[in-house]
Amino acid sequence: MDNRLNEIRRKIRFLRSEMLSAEGTIRQQINRDEDCAEASMQLMAMRVVMLGLIGERNRLGGEERLLDVDERLKLDCRAAGRGPLKGPRDRRVR
């Protein structure tokens, strides 16, 4: 089951990157006043596949809770190995 869950997560990561690429293509086509219907239909099809993969991942117990704004702001995103700054930080002692 763990291998299946990892495979689904890998597919989701790949599909996300493909969706971002398709969105970029759509933006370029819109900026050039071109027809973006085909790329938009492909993106919508990718979203359907993504929903299926997310549902399957959740059924296998791989559900990932999304953080709300307050929780994300409270996260400590600093590097773990970062020590104190080198050099004097206080007044110089004479």
Wavefront OBJ file of the C-alpha trace (Angstrom):
o trace
v 0.000 0.000 0.000
v 2.864 2.394 0.827
v 4.373 1.885 -2.641
v 0.976 2.568 -4.223
v 0.632 5.758 -2.170
v 4.108 6.942 -3.216
v 3.283 6.208 -6.850
v 0.113 8.305 -6.610
v 2.032 11.170 -4.991
v 4.612 11.015 -7.785
v 1.838 11.184 -10.395
v 0.267 14.158 -8.611
v 3.604 16.037 -8.563
v 4.124 15.360 -12.264
v 0.567 16.380 -13.123
v 0.925 19.622 -11.158
v 3.988 20.573 -13.179
v 2.177 19.734 -16.422
v -0.782 21.852 -15.330
v 1.483 24.814 -14.582
v 3.026 24.457 -18.030
v -0.422 24.351 -19.650
v -1.500 27.434 -17.687
v 1.592 29.265 -18.916
v 0.772 28.297 -22.497
v -2.770 29.583 -22.067
v -1.509 32.909 -20.687
v 0.849 33.311 -23.642
v -1.938 32.546 -26.104
v -4.262 35.039 -24.412
v -1.570 37.728 -24.453
v -1.132 37.171 -28.213
v -4.927 37.187 -28.780
v -4.818 33.571 -29.983
v -7.440 30.868 -29.489
v -6.682 28.932 -26.304
v -9.687 26.587 -26.367
v -7.652 23.424 -27.012
v -5.136 24.126 -24.242
v -7.996 25.016 -21.883
v -9.762 21.733 -22.599
v -6.528 19.835 -21.915
v -6.138 21.686 -18.614
v -9.698 20.816 -17.584
v -9.032 17.159 -18.423
v -5.890 17.283 -16.261
v -7.972 18.664 -13.388
v -10.371 15.726 -13.651
v -7.443 13.297 -13.507
v -5.997 15.240 -10.549
v -9.261 14.965 -8.621
v -9.290 11.209 -9.210
v -5.703 10.840 -7.989
v -6.374 12.964 -4.900
v -9.455 10.891 -4.083
v -7.484 7.674 -4.433
v -4.643 9.042 -2.307
v -7.101 10.030 0.424
v -8.743 6.593 0.386
v -5.336 5.004 0.950
v -4.771 7.198 4.004
v -2.410 9.731 2.475
v -4.629 12.719 3.090
v -2.712 15.935 3.638
v -4.332 18.613 5.749
v -4.118 22.104 4.306
v -3.105 24.829 6.725
v -5.176 27.975 7.072
v -3.617 31.445 6.928
v -3.006 31.736 10.688
v -1.304 28.329 10.848
v 0.916 29.144 7.868
v 1.997 32.448 9.419
v 2.867 30.720 12.697
v 5.076 28.134 10.965
v 8.739 28.424 11.776
v 10.321 28.389 8.311
v 13.827 29.319 9.400
v 16.746 26.998 8.752
v 17.265 24.453 11.530
v 21.067 24.611 11.577
v 21.378 28.361 11.679
v 23.432 29.568 14.617
v 23.935 33.026 16.065
v 25.431 35.739 13.941
v 29.194 36.072 14.080
v 30.747 39.238 15.360
v 29.766 41.654 18.093
v 26.085 42.325 18.404
v 26.122 44.479 21.533
v 28.062 47.598 22.382
v 31.802 47.327 22.367
v 33.442 46.862 25.722
v 36.503 49.070 26.299
l 1 2 3 4 5 6 7 8 9 10 11 12 13 14 15 16 17 18 19 20 21 22 23 24 25 26 27 28 29 30 31 32 33 34 35 36 37 38 39 40 41 42 43 44 45 46 47 48 49 50 51 52 53 54 55 56 57 58 59 60 61 62 63 64 65 66 67 68 69 70 71 72 73 74 75 76 77 78 79 80 81 82 83 84 85 86 87 88 89 90 91 92 93 94
